């Protein structure tokens, strides 16, 4: 197999080391078919022995010649200069998105020094009950005592009057530097849910006053930026102004959006830090100073959240999934949408479905299996109901709820449109991407922007089914690296809240990435939900060329497999296929064994063999890691090469039209007709000579910053946020577009191409 993309010099000729590498990796050289060269056992033995030696050779080669930025001699090549990547770009924000008091960077929930200190601390209270306000020199107050998920909240602490008997509170005022320095290490902690016996170590969130002040400063900047055109935020900003001026943030904690908490009540406690005692071991000490009023969370146990749709593989069906805090019977009411803006009668009712949940002990490794603050919190109950016998290509309205002892708490009414009949020639569009991550509060803004961009597409395109020049969005495909929770369970709720602007309206079809699945141990005894299709050692698939480590934080696919229901014709969320109109989509897992003879490889082969191109002429393969990417990162490129070695001939043989991937936080489009590292583009169009490979890992994760190595197949390489848009007009014309989500460029098409096929 030719590997020009990674090991050719500028003249197209291989060096001696490169030729040796190809000959050893692929017996028979460029012209030989690797799938017919010797036995599988011999092939595996060669790969195991050679990979280590060749890696050293290639490392020397990359560092001496190949590992450098180059300008390709390709007039069509578009290369955007890479921005500086954030340090620790996969940092997981804490429950309330606390920032570091000095740097202003978000703290990592999974590696928070304050959490570790508090778990080892001694807490002093007057009794097993909370201390009363009468004995508090400072009093915590809330601007409200009841709220819903997503509402803002102001927590403030006031000093009592020097005349204690008067119980008169001073207004909030700026504290001088001496007082600020004295109290900067005091702690405010959030406790949720009833505890039979209060345990100060079981907090949901904790921050020092200095961290809170830094967090407020950042939140106020965001509020002032977004309040300009939002009446509700303007009103809240005015209310906030009564508690603090622009120069006074010392005694106030402004929480921009209160997260999902599957408990009925919460309270804030102010802990005063005490001097350490001269005893060994020396442990931090805190004394309870003040307790806030009880904060009640409206319908926190019953209200449905994380509502999302998915296709089942049957065009007349759709599955609806959602979460609740308590157990009960899931219910969906639905009906065909009325015309002329008349209210829809939801006359159909479906009860039951499937309900499940999971615990920390169900996952594979820490931090996912830890119940310490910042790691696991119970997800509540995860429900899925399938609606069957629906009319195709028709709008339906629906609401979901949970039936229990106190009646049903319903969601808002939402609308979806059922999919096209399989084989329909009607034009359609899909939105595709990978690598999104958690929302703006705590990480990069890209996830929020891409979610809003998807919502904008639905608002513009899905109101007029007859507009065939801008066809309706029939699905959103997210192929891996979904929430980046990595063991911090609160991120799943935050991510679902962010994407709910579109998941209630259009099917979300997902795939597995390394940050959902990769682990190194603990998958034995059925914990790995992809078993028995995985290595029974319990650590997942780890060939010599792999860089799949503890990327999932030990989740090993459990939350993903519990929260999503995909078509059942493969292996759950790990690999499957489905049809929409004239498009057959195959979702595969690059985190599992896809080598020749593996369960997944055989399934892919059988699925491709079963495709009827007269019914679904377009075949798209989606995977998390790409087969082609021109960023010079050998620890990643080795995986790309291995995927080409294992799968490229198979995809070429069955004439796959488009291969979509992510993993790299960048956008890349290859030439059409790319096969074995060579662009075999048919200049006239129409004759199949290989697929187009596109990497679109640009849905919100901090973008990459890498050099580019010498190759000839990259047409466009961009470092910015954005989503892919696939528009199929008929059996011979497919239009690909990259739609920017960069601030200021939202909605602008930065790259596009037409794929033409003679059928």
C-alpha positions, 0 to 999 in steps of 0.5 A, spaced: 500 500 500 502 506 498 503 511 503 505 518 500 501 522 505 506 520 510 513 518 507 514 521 501 519 527 499 518 533 495 519 529 488 515 524 490 520 519 491 521 515 497 527 515 501 531 508 503 528 508 510 521 510 507 521 504 502 523 499 508 517 502 512 512 500 506 515 494 504 515 491 512 508 494 513 505 492 507 508 485 504 509 486 497 510 493 497 505 498 493 502 494 488 501 488 493 494 487 496 495 487 504 489 482 505 492 477 501 499 477 503 501 471 507 497 469 513 494 473 518 498 471 523 504 472 520 502 479 518 500 481 525 507 478 527 511 483 522 507 489 525 508 487 532 516 486 531 517 492 526 512 498 529 517 499 534 523 499 530 520 503 524 517 508 529 524 510 531 526 511 524 520 515 522 521 519 528 528 521 526 526 522 519 520 527 521 525 531 526 530 532 521 526 533 515 519 531 515 516 534 521 516 541 519 511 546 516 511 546 509 507 550 503 505 545 499 505 546 491 498 546 490 494 552 487 488 549 490 491 548 497 488 553 503 492 553 509 490 557 515 495 559 520 493 555 526 492 559 533 495 558 539 492 552 543 490 553 550 494 549 555 490 543 558 485 544 552 481 538 555 480 541 562 473 539 565 470 545 569 467 544 576 460 544 577 459 552 578 465 553 573 470 556 578 476 560 576 483 560 579 484 566 583 490 568 579 490 566 572 483 566 571 483 560 568 477 555 569 479 550 575 479 542 573 474 538 577 478 532 576 484 535 579 482 540 584 487 542 589 482 545 594 477 539 593 483 534 595 484 539 601 477 539 604 477 532 603 482 531 608 480 537 613 477 537 620 470 541 620 468 544 626 460 545 628 457 546 634 453 540 633 450 535 628 445 541 626 447 547 622 449 553 626 444 558 627 444 565 624 444 568 631 451 565 632 454 568 625 459 574 625 457 573 617 450 571 614 449 568 607 443 570 603 440 568 597 436 573 592 431 567 591 429 561 595 426 557 589 429 557 582 429 552 576 435 549 572 438 554 568 436 560 572 441 565 575 443 566 582 446 571 587 449 569 593 452 574 598 455 574 605 454 580 610 457 582 616 453 583 622 452 590 625 457 591 631 451 592 636 450 585 635 443 585 639 440 590 634 441 585 629 442 590 623 445 588 617 450 593 614 449 594 606 454 590 602 460 594 602 467 594 599 472 591 604 479 593 605 485 590 602 487 587 609 480 584 610 480 581 603 487 578 605 484 575 611 478 572 609 481 570 602 482 563 604 475 562 607 470 557 603 463 557 601 461 550 599 454 548 596 451 542 599 445 538 596 440 533 598 438 531 605 443 527 609 441 523 615 447 526 618 451 532 616 457 530 613 461 536 611 466 532 606 460 531 601 459 537 598 457 538 591 462 545 590 467 549 594 471 555 592 475 560 596 473 567 597 478 569 593 476 564 587 469 566 588 471 573 587 475 572 580 469 567 578 464 573 579 469 578 575 469 573 569 461 572 570 460 580 570 464 581 564 460 575 560 453 578 563 455 585 561 457 582 554 450 578 553 445 583 557 445 588 551 440 585 547 436 581 552 431 584 556 431 578 561 439 579 562 438 587 563 433 586 568 437 581 572 443 586 571 439 591 574 437 587 580 445 585 581 447 592 581 443 594 587 447 589 591 454 591 588 457 596 584 462 595 579 468 596 584 465 591 589 465 584 588 468 582 595 462 579 598 457 577 592 457 570 588 454 571 582 452 564 579 450 565 571 446 559 570 444 554 576 446 547 573 442 541 573 441 538 580 437 531 581 436 533 589 430 537 591 434 542 596 441 545 596 444 550 601 451 554 601 455 554 608 461 559 609 467 555 613 472 560 616 479 557 615 482 556 622 490 557 623 493 550 623 495 546 630 502 544 631 500 537 631 502 531 626 499 530 621 497 537 620 491 538 617 487 544 615 481 546 619 475 550 618 469 552 623 462 553 620 460 560 620 454 561 616 448 557 613 444 560 607 437 559 607 434 553 604 434 553 596 428 549 593 429 547 586 423 547 582 420 540 580 428 537 580 426 530 580 420 530 575 422 535 570 424 532 564 431 534 561 436 532 556 430 530 551 433 528 544 431 524 538 434 518 534 432 514 528 431 506 529 433 504 523 425 503 521 423 509 517 416 510 520 419 510 527 423 515 532 426 514 539 425 519 544 430 519 550 430 524 556 432 524 564 428 525 570 431 525 577 426 520 580 423 513 578 416 512 574 413 511 568 415 515 562 410 517 558 409 521 551 403 524 548 404 526 540 400 527 534 400 530 527 402 537 527 396 542 525 396 546 519 395 554 519 398 555 526 392 551 530 394 548 536 395 540 535 391 535 539 396 530 542 391 525 541 396 519 542 399 516 548 405 511 549 407 509 556 413 505 558 419 504 554 425 502 557 428 506 563 435 505 566 441 508 570 448 507 572 452 507 578 460 509 579 461 502 580 458 500 573 464 504 570 471 501 569 476 506 572 477 512 576 476 518 576 469 515 573 468 510 579 470 515 584 464 519 588 469 524 591 467 531 589 468 533 582 467 526 579 461 521 579 454 524 581 447 519 580 445 521 573 437 520 575 433 515 571 434 515 563 428 513 559 427 511 552 420 511 548 419 509 541 414 511 537 411 507 531 407 507 525 408 514 524 407 517 517 413 519 513 416 526 512 410 529 516 411 534 522 409 531 529 408 535 536 410 531 542 411 532 549 414 527 554 413 526 562 414 522 568 407 519 571 408 518 578 404 519 585 403 526 584 401 526 577 405 528 571 410 533 570 410 535 562 416 538 558 414 543 553 411 541 547 416 540 541 416 538 534 419 534 529 419 531 522 419 524 520 424 522 516 424 520 508 422 514 505 428 509 504 430 510 497 426 517 496 430 522 491 427 528 494 433 532 496 436 532 503 441 535 508 445 533 514 449 537 519 455 533 521 461 534 526 465 531 532 469 534 538 464 539 541 465 539 549 461 542 555 458 549 554 461 556 555 461 557 562 467 553 564 470 552 557 471 554 550 465 558 547 465 554 541 460 548 543 455 554 544 456 557 538 455 551 534 449 549 537 446 555 536 448 554 529 445 548 528 439 551 531 439 557 526 439 552 520 433 548 523 429 555 524 431 557 516 431 550 513 426 546 516 420 551 516 419 549 508 419 542 506 418 544 499 424 549 498 428 544 495 434 549 493 435 549 501 433 542 503 431 540 510 436 538 515 434 531 516 439 529 522 445 531 526 451 526 526 456 527 531 462 522 531 465 522 537 468 526 543 461 528 545 461 532 552 468 531 554 466 529 561 471 524 562 469 522 569 466 528 571 458 526 571 455 533 571 458 535 564 453 530 561 447 534 564 451 541 562 452 538 555 445 536 554 442 542 556 446 546 551 444 542 545 437 541 547 436 547 542 436 542 537 436 535 539 428 536 541 427 537 533 431 533 529 435 526 530 442 526 533 446 520 531 452 519 535 458 515 535 464 513 540 470 517 540 476 516 545 473 521 550 467 516 551 471 509 551 478 509 551 480 506 558 486 501 560 483 496 565 476 495 569 472 492 563 472 485 565 465 482 568 461 485 563 462 492 565 465 494 558 458 495 554 461 493 548 463 486 550 463 481 547 466 485 541 472 487 545 478 484 548 476 480 554 482 483 558 478 489 560 483 494 557 480 495 551 483 495 544 491 497 544 495 495 538 502 497 538 500 503 534 494 505 538 494 511 543 488 510 546 489 511 554 485 513 559 482 518 555 474 517 557 476 518 565 474 510 566 467 511 563 469 506 558 462 507 554 457 506 560 454 513 560 454 514 552 451 507 551 446 508 557 444 515 555 443 514 547 439 509 543 442 507 536 439 503 531 440 495 533 443 492 526 450 493 529 453 493 536 449 499 539 452 506 540 459 503 537 457 501 530 451 501 526 448 503 520 441 507 517 438 510 511 435 516 510 432 517 503 438 516 498 443 516 503 446 510 507 450 512 513 455 507 516 458 509 523 464 505 526 468 505 532 476 507 531 477 505 538 475 498 537 478 493 533 477 494 526 482 489 523 481 484 518 477 478 521 475 482 527 468 482 529 467 490 527 471 489 520 466 483 518 460 487 520 462 493 516 464 488 510 457 485 511 453 492 511 457 494 505 455 488 501 448 489 503 447 496 500 443 497 494 446 502 490 439 503 486 436 505 492 441 508 496 446 511 491 450 515 496 454 511 502 458 515 507 462 512 513 463 516 519 468 515 524 472 518 530 479 518 528 481 520 520 484 515 515 488 522 512 490 528 516 496 532 515 497 535 521 505 533 523 503 529 530 506 522 529 503 519 535 496 521 532 499 519 525 500 512 526 493 511 528 491 514 521 496 510 517 494 503 521 486 505 519 488 506 512 492 499 512 486 496 515 480 499 512 482 503 505 481 497 500 475 495 503 472 502 503 475 503 496 472 496 493 465 498 495 465 505 492 464 509 499 463 516 497 465 520 503 469 519 509 467 523 515 472 524 521 474 528 527 479 527 533 483 533 530 480 539 532 481 542 525 478 542 518 481 538 513 478 536 506 482 532 501 482 531 494 476 527 491 478 520 489 483 519 494 486 512 495 493 509 497 495 517 498 494 519 491 489 523 488 486 520 482 481 525 481 477 525 475 477 532 472 471 531 468 467 528 474 463 522 475 468 516 475 469 513 481 476 513 483 476 513 491 472 517 496 473 524 499 476 524 506 474 530 511 476 531 518 471 536 521 473 536 529 471 543 529 464 543 534 467 547 540 473 543 543 479 548 543 482 548 536 489 545 534 496 548 533 500 544 529 505 544 523 503 541 516 507 535 513 509 534 506 503 530 502 499 532 496 492 530 498 490 536 502 486 541 499 483 545 505 486 546 512 482 551 517 483 552 524 477 554 526 470 552 529 465 550 524 460 544 522 459 540 516 453 541 511 452 535 506 446 536 501 444 531 497 440 533 491 439 527 487 443 520 486 449 523 482 450 530 485 452 531 493 454 538 495 459 539 501 460 545 505 464 547 511 460 553 515 464 557 520 462 558 527 468 563 529 465 569 532 464 574 527 463 569 521 458 565 524 454 562 518 459 563 513 461 558 508 469 557 508 470 551 504 465 547 499 466 542 493 461 538 489 462 530 489 459 528 482 458 520 481 455 517 474 451 511 477 
